[in-house]
Amino acid sequence: MDFKTQTLTWGGETPYFVEFIDNGTILKHYMDPNSDFAVFIINHEKAVVIDKKFENSIFTKLVIEKSNSTVFKPLFYSDKAVVWGI
């Protein structure tokens, strides 16, 4: 990601969208409707690349976006895992 030019590529290709997640604030920019992957930039420190079909998946909402859920609640946290319960 080149923050000066606002361009982003992965493997020489432009993503379907890029989503910036900063301390609970989410900002999404759609870039290339023909692309098959998406990029999440988390707190300007980490990047996660996933297939665009997982844009609204439970994994994306709970793990990447850390969105509040009325159905799933985290029961246990460690450095490498989270256990979710209903």
Secondary structure, DSSP 4 states (H G I P E B T S, - for coil): -BTTTTB--BTTB--SEEEEEETTEEEEEE--TT--EEEEEETTTEEEEEEGGGTT-HHIIIIIS----SS-EEEEE-SS-EEEE-
